[in-house]
């Protein structure tokens, strides 16, 4: 009888293992849950590597139990196309969702749909703006909950942790997105307290100053009539405001090319960057709480956790700030940490140096989750590299697309090629970048992209330019749908011209994120 009972228990154990996608040795274990966390606007060198600050100790600890990628690139330079590439595994030109009035075509499978079909409950908590449902991001999610900016990592975090506790033991896919590190960065009063010699006015005094420069009939302040010193001060305040509702009209939202030449330029820029890092610290604390909750639930080892960003942020490194139409690594290089202790913890591989990008995330997550990967994807499954079973090809290339949100004015798609070994980086030219003829950088000796080798290494430049054209020619376009007409959008006409007549409530949400003036 004992033998029979033992056989029954053995079969039950085997069936449960098969149901969870586990082969029995843990090597190809299907994760009990998948968490994808998007730290909007967080650049790679501020969370990992030699230039990183000490703001991310929790992410560092997670990386020590998983894998950190040191040469990971975004699919694009702003929120919509990058996130859609993460969700579909497609190049921005393929999915076409980079104009605000478009929506993902119905026939294109998303990561949430793929994992839902594989038996995972799907849930998202996000902060709206350019990841709102109208673009198609909600497809495949049972719940797609929008929170105000900063709430995912602040007041809203307890509700998220409670959701995880309520679904203990269930297979689920949870997507979390936060704009915490997005402009404006907060910290005005902190800067005043830490630098009294700067003599900055209080927030209330700034509001009084702002009243001296009322808007005209169009609702805007004519900044040419504001004294230069006042305008600079107000612009600085707008960068360090807690959110867009606190910004003042007596200043702009761009620092300007001459900012660093001003008497306090370097000091003020350092304060802005510190505020950015403080917001990253806020995200990191939330990561720590998420990890601790999973540990308490006994689910950490069985969790696939992917932490990344949609793009980085520039702080005048090339005379350009923030993100969007900027081709340099401050914007197109993103962090990536993947943790799955049960399958990766014993691999001994903590750093992958090969080239990877957003298009690799869907095939990697689907592979580890035992889900079917759609055909025709250009990304690769990173699992063998994470396990140390194989290296990414030394001559691999990735092809980020430089794009700009249409409300900021039409700009053409410009292609980047980053190819190993080296790696070398080619940038298709545009006047906004500082050189209409383009750039060629040897990142192995010039990681800050200061020396343009386009003329001195013309042969390599021509080769990479041809590679960019060949890549674009091989793309299979899946035309998006117009949010206005509901009809497919001709790829040739998918340019930032069509505008939406959005309800005032939605316009206000976009204003709070700085997406609408």
Long-range contacts (C-beta under 8 A, 24 or more apart in sequence): 20-171, 21-369, 21-370, 26-342, 26-343, 27-343, 28-343, 29-302, 29-342, 29-343, 30-368, 30-369, 30-370, 31-302, 31-303, 31-304, 31-340, 31-342, 31-343, 31-368, 31-369, 32-169, 32-171, 32-299, 32-302, 32-303, 33-120, 33-170, 33-171, 33-172, 33-173, 33-174, 33-299, 33-302, 33-303, 33-304, 34-115, 34-120, 34-172, 34-173, 34-174, 34-303, 34-304, 34-306, 34-365, 34-368, 34-369, 35-173, 35-174, 35-175, 35-176, 35-290, 35-303, 35-304, 35-305, 35-306, 36-86, 36-111, 36-173, 36-174, 36-175, 36-176, 36-306, 36-308, 36-361, 36-365, 37-175, 37-176, 37-177, 37-287, 37-290, 37-305, 37-306, 37-307, 37-308, 38-83, 38-86, 38-131, 38-175, 38-176, 38-177, 38-178, 38-308, 38-309, 38-310, 39-178, 39-180, 39-181, 39-280, 39-283, 39-307, 39-308, 39-309, 39-335, 40-79, 40-127, 40-177, 40-178, 40-179, 40-180, 40-181, 40-182, 40-309, 40-310, 41-179, 41-181, 41-182, 41-183, 41-309, 41-310, 41-311, 41-312, 41-313, 41-323, 42-181, 42-280, 42-283, 42-309, 42-312, 42-313, 42-334, 42-335, 43-309, 43-311, 43-312, 43-313, 43-330, 43-331, 43-333, 43-334, 43-335, 44-72, 44-309, 44-312, 44-329, 44-333, 44-334, 44-335, 45-330, 45-333, 46-276, 46-277, 46-280, 47-280, 47-284, 47-335, 48-335, 48-337, 53-277, 53-280, 55-277, 55-278, 55-280, 55-281, 55-284, 56-280, 56-281, 56-284, 57-284, 57-288, 58-284, 58-285, 58-287, 58-288, 58-291, 59-284, 59-287, 59-307, 59-335, 59-337, 61-288, 61-291, 62-287, 62-291, 62-305, 62-307, 62-337, 62-339, 63-337, 63-339, 63-350, 64-350, 65-339, 65-341, 65-344, 65-345, 66-305, 66-337, 66-338, 66-339, 66-340, 66-341, 66-344, 66-345, 66-350, 66-386, 67-337, 67-338, 67-339, 67-344, 67-347, 67-349, 67-350, 67-351, 67-352, 67-386, 68-336, 68-337, 68-350, 68-351, 68-352, 69-335, 69-336, 69-337, 69-338, 69-351, 69-352, 69-356, 69-382, 70-351, 70-352, 70-353, 71-333, 71-353, 71-354, 71-355, 71-356, 71-418, 71-423, 72-308, 72-333, 72-334, 72-335, 72-336, 72-356, 72-357, 73-332, 73-333, 73-334, 73-355, 73-356, 73-357, 73-358, 73-398, 73-400, 73-418, 74-309, 74-310, 74-311, 74-312, 74-331, 74-332, 74-333, 74-334, 74-357, 74-358, 74-400, 75-357, 75-358, 75-359, 75-400, 75-401, 76-311, 76-400, 76-401, 76-402, 76-403, 77-311, 77-323, 77-324, 77-325, 77-326, 77-327, 77-331, 77-332, 77-400, 77-401, 77-402, 77-403, 77-404, 78-130, 78-310, 78-311, 78-323, 78-324, 78-403, 78-404, 78-405, 79-129, 79-130, 79-131, 79-310, 79-311, 80-130, 80-131, 80-135, 80-405, 81-401, 81-403, 82-310, 82-311, 82-358, 83-130, 83-131, 83-137, 83-177, 83-310, 84-135, 84-136, 84-137, 85-358, 85-359, 86-111, 86-308, 86-310, 86-358, 86-361, 86-362, 87-111, 87-112, 87-137, 87-362, 88-362, 89-359, 89-361, 89-362, 89-363, 89-373, 89-374, 89-377, 89-378, 89-379, 90-359, 90-377, 90-378, 90-478, 91-359, 91-378, 91-399, 91-401, 91-475, 92-401, 92-403, 92-413, 93-401, 93-413, 93-472, 93-475, 93-477, 93-491, 94-475, 94-476, 94-477, 94-478, 95-478, 95-480, 96-477, 96-478, 96-479, 96-480, 96-489, 96-491, 96-494, 97-135, 97-136, 97-480, 98-401, 98-403, 98-413, 98-494, 99-406, 99-480, 99-489, 99-494, 99-495, 99-496, 99-497, 99-498, 100-130, 100-405, 100-406, 100-407, 100-496, 100-499, 100-500, 101-406, 101-482, 101-483, 101-484, 101-498, 101-499, 101-500, 102-135, 102-480, 102-481, 102-482, 102-483, 102-489, 102-494, 103-134, 103-135, 103-136, 103-480, 103-481, 103-482, 103-483, 104-135, 104-136, 104-137, 104-139, 104-480, 104-481, 105-478, 105-479, 105-480, 105-481, 105-488, 106-481, 107-478, 108-478, 109-374, 110-136, 110-137, 110-139, 110-140, 111-140, 111-173, 111-361, 111-362, 111-365, 111-366, 112-139, 112-140, 112-141, 112-173, 112-175, 113-139, 113-140, 114-140, 114-362, 114-366, 114-371, 114-372, 114-373, 114-374, 115-140, 115-173, 115-365, 115-366, 115-369, 115-371, 116-140, 116-142, 116-173, 117-371, 117-372, 118-366, 118-369, 118-370, 118-371, 118-372, 119-171, 120-171, 120-172, 120-173, 120-369, 121-167, 121-170, 121-171, 121-172, 121-173, 122-172, 122-173, 122-175, 123-163, 123-172, 123-173, 123-174, 123-175, 124-174, 124-175, 124-176, 124-177, 125-152, 125-156, 125-159, 125-160, 125-163, 125-174, 125-175, 125-176, 125-177, 126-152, 126-175, 126-176, 126-177, 127-151, 127-152, 127-177, 127-178, 127-179, 127-513, 128-509, 128-513, 129-179, 129-509, 129-510, 129-513, 129-515, 130-405, 130-513, 130-515, 131-177, 132-506, 132-509, 134-483, 141-175, 148-512, 149-179, 149-180, 149-182, 149-243, 149-512, 149-513, 150-178, 150-179, 150-180, 150-243, 150-282, 152-176, 152-177, 152-178, 152-180, 152-286, 153-178, 153-180, 153-282, 153-283, 153-285, 153-286, 154-180, 154-282, 154-286, 157-286, 157-289, 160-290, 161-289, 161-290, 161-293, 164-290, 164-293, 164-294, 164-297, 165-293, 165-297, 168-297, 168-299, 169-299, 176-290, 178-283, 178-286, 179-513, 180-279, 180-280, 180-282, 180-283, 181-276, 181-279, 181-280, 181-283, 181-313, 182-513, 182-514, 183-239, 183-253, 183-313, 183-322, 183-514, 184-238, 184-239, 184-240, 184-241, 184-242, 184-243, 184-244, 184-246, 184-247, 184-514, 185-239, 185-240, 185-272, 185-275, 185-276, 185-278, 185-279, 186-240, 186-241, 186-242, 186-243, 186-275, 186-278, 186-279, 187-240, 187-271, 187-274, 187-275, 187-278, 188-237, 188-240, 188-241, 188-242, 190-275, 190-278, 191-240, 191-271, 191-274, 191-275, 195-267, 195-271, 198-264, 198-267, 200-233, 201-233, 203-237, 203-246, 206-233, 206-234, 206-237, 206-248, 207-248, 209-233, 209-234, 209-248, 209-250, 210-234, 210-248, 210-249, 210-250, 212-250, 213-249, 213-250, 215-249, 220-249, 221-249, 221-250, 223-250, 223-251, 223-252, 226-250, 226-251, 232-259, 232-262, 236-268, 236-272, 239-272, 239-275, 240-271, 240-272, 240-275, 243-512, 244-511, 244-512, 244-513, 244-514, 245-512, 253-514, 254-321, 255-316, 255-321, 257-319, 259-316, 260-316, 269-315, 269-316, 272-315, 273-315, 276-313, 276-315, 300-341, 301-341, 301-342, 301-345, 302-342, 303-339, 303-340, 303-341, 304-338, 304-339, 304-340, 304-365, 304-368, 304-369, 305-337, 305-338, 305-339, 305-340, 306-336, 306-337, 306-338, 306-361, 306-365, 307-335, 307-336, 307-337, 307-338, 307-339, 308-334, 308-335, 308-336, 308-337, 308-358, 308-361, 309-334, 309-335, 310-334, 317-448, 318-433, 318-434, 318-449, 319-434, 320-434, 324-403, 324-404, 324-405, 324-408, 325-402, 325-403, 325-404, 325-408, 325-411, 325-430, 325-432, 325-433, 326-402, 326-433, 327-400, 327-402, 327-414, 327-416, 327-427, 327-433, 327-439, 328-449, 329-425, 329-443, 329-447, 329-449, 332-400, 332-402, 332-416, 334-358, 338-364, 338-382, 338-386, 340-368, 343-368, 343-387, 344-386, 344-387, 347-386, 347-387, 347-388, 348-388, 349-385, 349-386, 349-387, 349-388, 352-382, 352-385, 352-386, 352-392, 354-385, 354-391, 354-392, 354-393, 354-394, 354-396, 354-420, 355-392, 355-396, 355-397, 355-398, 355-418, 355-419, 355-420, 355-423, 356-380, 356-382, 356-385, 356-392, 356-398, 357-398, 357-400, 359-398, 376-476, 393-420, 394-420, 394-421, 395-419, 395-420, 395-421, 396-420, 397-467, 397-471, 399-468, 399-471, 402-427, 402-428, 402-430, 404-496, 405-496, 405-515, 406-495, 406-496, 406-497, 406-498, 406-499, 407-496, 407-499, 407-515, 407-516, 407-517, 409-496, 410-495, 410-496, 410-497, 411-496, 412-495, 415-468, 415-471, 415-472, 416-468, 417-464, 417-465, 417-467, 417-468, 417-471, 418-443, 419-464, 419-467, 424-460, 424-464, 425-449, 426-461, 426-464, 426-465, 426-467, 426-468, 428-465, 428-468, 438-465, 440-464
